[in-house]
Amino acid sequence: MRIAGIRALTLALMVPPLISRGDAPFHNLVSSENRVPSTAFAHFQPDPAEPPLPPETLRELVTVEHGTLPIILSVPHGGTLPIPQAVERQGRGLSDFQTVRDAWTAELAAACVIELERQLRGKPWLILARFDRKFLDVNRPAERAYESRSAKVVYEYYHRSVAAACQQVRRRWHCGLLLDIHGQGEYPEAICRGTLNGRTVRRLLDCHGWAALVGKHGLFGYLQRQGYKILPDCLADVKTREISNYQGGYIVATYGSHTDYGIDAIQVEIGLRLREQGRWRQTARDLATAIALYTEEFLSP
Ligand SMILES: [Zn+2]
């Protein structure tokens, strides 16, 4: 299944890279929600007679791989497929509306999974969107994520899959790490950390402190030592605020360890230079090594 997926992903290599402004932070989503006029979604008229999408179509639109490690990768914005019967979103009245694909993130995540399997001899969980963000944005609350019934079905499938992965990881290992993989073009050489300024990794901070993220053996600390530019810088005061556009969206806000799901969740916004022209292969290997070191240091029994 994964090999077939990789073959499918190679088709995307023909598409020129796009620059994404990333995801609006969750606190902005909440505040902007209050500004959305009640008529904003008047154009979305679900047809109750419309047949639901068959299971095989859902599986084509969202890749879900069950894992054997307490690691979950979510990749919501790297897809290119249309959703049958869905209209392209218009985003009327939304100040944080985005339809741009996070180019190469699907390829990068798939390569990261393979490298993690090699290094840890186990499989991470993978929930990977193959649908185009024009039709659905799963990193938004439902009322701002879709504008057609079939996209709603895919939205619920994606989130059911992430929720189930979190619950199974929690049940088996009691703790785990969810990485929500994105791309941004504003800081093309950098990787931005998004934890809602520590909220979505509360358990990790309580157990291990900031060293688990920014220390010598921390997830981002390792990457910075390998020469990656990390924002905020790992040597900065731990109270340094995360960059507002990339501090974490709906997915990490929903499943982080500040919630009942109890899984430490981090939005990872990878700069364009670290993804384009095949550079994503090296970035994937380095990210996998950082995750493997983190797993052995902080998630092993
Ligand atoms: Zn994104």
Boltz pocket constraint, residues with backbone or C-beta under 6 A from the ligand:
constraints:
  - pocket:
      binder: B
      contacts: [[A, 20], [A, 22], [A, 23], [A, 77], [A, 102], [A, 181], [A, 182], [A, 183]]
      max_distance: 6.0
